[in-house]
Amino acid sequence: MPLITLPDASTRQFDAPVTVLEVAADIGAGLAKATLAGVVDGREVDASFSIDSDVSLRIITSRDDAALEILRHSTAHLLAQAVQELYPGTQVTIGPTVEDGFYYDFASAHSFSSEDLEKIEVKMQELVAADLPVTRLVQTREAAIERFRDMGEHFKVQIIEELPADEEISIYQQGDWMDLCRGPHVPSTGKLGAFKLTKVAGAYWRGDANNQQLQRIYGTAWSSPKELKAYLNRIAEAEKRDHRKIGKKLGLFHFSDDAPGSVFWHPKGWTLFRALLDYMRDQQDRAGYVEVNTPDVMDRSLWETSGHWFNYRENMFSTQTEDDRIFALKPMNCPGSVSMFAQGLKSYRDLPLRMAEFGKVHRYEPSGALHGLMRVRHFTQDDAHIYCTEQQMEQECIDVVALVLDIYKDFGFDDVVIKLSTRPENRIGSDAVWDKLEGALSNALDVMGLDYVLFEGEGAFYGPKLEFVLRDAIGRDWQCGTLQVDMNLPERFDITFVDEDGSRDKRPVMLHRALFGSLERFIGILIEHFEGNFPVWLAPQQAVVVNITDKQKDYAEEVAASLKSQGFRVLTDLRNEKVGFKIREAELSKLPFVLVVGEKERESGAVAVRGRHGADLGVMSVAEFGAHLQVEVENKSAITHQA
């Protein structure tokens, strides 16, 4: 007689074993119809799962956060069934869920094309309309191996043979089709339908290039057609905003196989890069930081002391010299900063010491992971390391959080999610030290009244961290800034300061802080967020002066020179082209202002001002426009929100 406890603490008693779906039906017909799966004593199970003892139960419907994972996994099975029905002889391998969707890898003699995806989608919809029941079977290892071997599914046989000896072998069947899977899955194919196949790609069995090449079909699935449509619209908007396309169109940067994962900055792109550096330098100067610079290449012994050589070796570039010394390009700036702190005797009066560095770092990323500015091998961090006492640690954390949130507002990012990542399994330092460090971060956020999301076990190997996640103009999330607190590296490098009582063995706390994160990646995010329409203060070129005829050529150059002398980034377009053509090109180049000068403007010492998207701002004197431009440059957040 199982007693079922529901999330609202109410209970229901049954005279015999009962399935999750039967419990839902006992509550109401509407709930039974909406049931996708259940959570029994914290474990996700199928709607057909039989309950024969006292348990807690939560019923999963499409409104539940857990529903998407189940819907996407079940849609991956739907895809595999459709492919095998359309292309006999195809073998299935694995079909996991990924962010926003799923994929399935196939071994097939047929070469899948984008045109095939439409055909496969039609077959999937037919299977949805058939509303095939999805059932779970449990078999012995030997029976399962024999079953899949008879089906010609050699990849599935290999998967089963590699499973732990005590692993339960479960198979899901829908119609005549079946697949090896842990589950859970939806009760029937009729529960699916809001999906779209998106692309075909190559893959290797087990991700190893030495193994057989496979074909991967990606798709997305959602709880409702409305959510699917919103996602597809977001993807289309993201495609339009792709920083690689906009960067090429605006002449900001390029990449080359001569330096994979490294950016070649063009003049306009480097102007943008320098504008970010200048902005951050100003912010850090105001916040009491000093700027330093450390070597790019350092001896292996330094990385052994820091722990990077043992915990991060596979991501480091290194070389061996003739005298057998091993050097590594720095993947992080921390050891160089510690070496800087260790020079000379430090007193408690010197703390907190906030040392900032725009350090270039090198990290090996697999070639397949490289993605424009978003994933590179050589990049610049707006790094800083703060050395303080334990008593100062919490206030320094508060100050860093306040600084990063203020900075993000200047770029129009008001919607920021803070994640607190705690001690990982692979870590250095004692639990007592980790308790102090995690407490400093959580207490700082509590004092500031800020909400945060806890990610247990996701901290760095040397300390817990805060991650700042920005939401852009089309609703995508980007993890950018980080703050880590660390008492382990100061101990490993044996750095100390003279305390107030005269003792010379006091260890500082070390805070690792990056606000943009990678400048390259942050620029990529900004390009997509603004769609290339940078706020005036950040735009590589803030205005262009356009003449109507050659008679105004000298005057146009005078206007540009006058504005340049005030510190503005202004160019001229004096080509022998129609003024409408030049204005259109300036707008396509996403320049904030176009200053048109004809005879009337030349004679009166004025400019006809056009803003973004063809806005007519009227005629102004050069001095008036300079004052107008200065206001927009200084009023960062207001202009950012308009951009």
MOHU-V818383 format. One record per backbone hydrogen bond with DSSP energy under -0.5 kcal/mol. NH is the residue of the N-H (numbers start at 1). CO is the residue of the C=O. If there is no record, write none. Layout:
NH/CO
NH/CO
//
This chain:
4/2
4/12
5/3
5/55
6/4
6/10
7/57
9/6
12/4
14/2
18/51
20/49
21/47
23/19
24/20
25/21
26/22
27/23
28/24
32/28
33/29
34/30
35/31
35/32
36/60
37/60
38/45
39/58
40/38
40/43
41/39
41/56
43/40
45/38
47/36
47/185
49/46
51/18
52/50
55/3
57/5
58/39
60/37
61/59
64/61
67/64
68/65
70/66
71/67
72/68
73/69
74/70
75/71
76/72
77/73
78/74
79/75
80/76
81/77
82/78
83/79
84/80
85/81
86/82
87/83
90/87
91/107
93/105
98/101
101/98
102/219
103/96
104/217
105/94
106/215
107/91
108/106
112/110
117/113
118/114
118/115
119/115
120/116
121/117
122/118
123/119
124/120
125/121
126/122
127/123
128/124
129/125
130/126
131/127
131/128
132/127
134/187
135/133
135/173
137/171
139/169
144/140
145/141
146/142
147/143
148/144
149/145
150/146
151/147
152/149
153/148
154/152
157/153
158/154
159/155
160/156
161/157
162/158
163/159
163/160
167/164
169/139
170/168
171/137
172/179
173/135
174/177
175/133
177/174
179/172
181/170
189/132
191/188
192/189
195/193
196/220
198/218
199/218
201/216
203/214
205/212
207/204
208/205
209/207
211/208
214/203
215/106
216/201
217/104
218/199
218/216
219/102
220/196
222/194
228/224
229/225
230/226
231/227
232/228
233/229
234/230
235/231
236/232
237/233
238/234
239/235
240/236
241/237
242/239
246/242
247/243
248/244
249/245
250/246
251/248
252/247
253/247
254/264
259/256
260/257
262/259
264/254
265/263
266/252
268/251
269/251
270/266
271/267
272/268
273/269
274/270
275/271
276/272
277/273
278/274
279/275
280/276
281/277
282/278
283/279
284/280
285/281
286/282
287/283
288/285
289/284
290/354
292/356
298/328
300/326
302/299
303/299
304/300
305/301
306/302
307/303
308/303
309/303
310/307
311/307
312/308
315/312
316/313
319/327
321/325
324/321
327/319
327/325
328/298
329/317
330/296
337/333
338/334
339/335
340/336
341/337
342/338
343/339
343/340
344/342
348/498
350/347
351/348
352/387
353/387
354/352
355/353
355/385
356/290
356/354
357/383
359/357
359/381
361/359
361/379
362/330
363/377
364/315
365/363
369/366
370/366
370/367
371/375
374/371
375/371
377/261
378/261
379/361
381/359
382/517
383/357
383/381
384/513
385/355
386/511
387/353
387/385
388/386
388/509
393/389
394/390
396/392
397/393
398/394
399/395
400/396
401/397
402/398
403/399
404/400
405/401
406/402
407/403
408/404
409/405
410/406
410/407
411/407
411/408
412/409
413/408
414/412
416/414
417/469
419/417
419/467
420/453
421/419
421/465
422/420
422/455
427/425
428/461
434/430
435/431
436/432
437/433
438/434
439/435
440/436
441/437
442/438
443/439
444/440
445/441
446/442
447/443
448/444
449/445
449/446
450/445
453/418
455/420
456/454
458/455
459/422
460/463
463/460
465/421
466/483
467/419
468/481
469/417
469/467
470/468
470/478
471/415
472/470
472/476
475/472
478/470
480/468
480/478
482/514
483/466
484/512
485/464
486/510
488/462
491/487
492/488
493/489
494/491
495/490
497/506
498/346
499/497
499/503
502/499
506/497
509/388
510/486
511/386
511/509
512/484
512/510
513/384
514/482
515/382
518/516
519/380
519/517
522/518
523/519
524/520
525/521
526/522
527/523
528/524
529/525
530/526
531/527
532/527
533/530
534/532
538/535
539/535
542/569
543/569
544/593
545/571
546/544
546/595
547/573
548/597
552/549
553/550
556/552
557/553
558/554
559/555
560/556
561/557
562/558
563/559
564/560
565/561
566/562
566/563
567/564
568/563
570/568
571/543
573/545
577/575
582/578
583/579
584/580
585/581
586/582
587/583
588/584
589/585
590/587
591/586
592/541
593/542
594/610
595/544
596/594
596/608
597/546
602/598
603/599
604/600
605/601
606/601
607/620
608/596
609/607
609/618
610/594
611/615
614/611
615/612
617/609
617/615
618/609
620/607
622/605
625/621
626/622
627/623
628/624
629/625
630/626
631/627
632/628
633/629
634/630
635/631
636/634
639/635
640/636
641/637
642/638
643/639
//
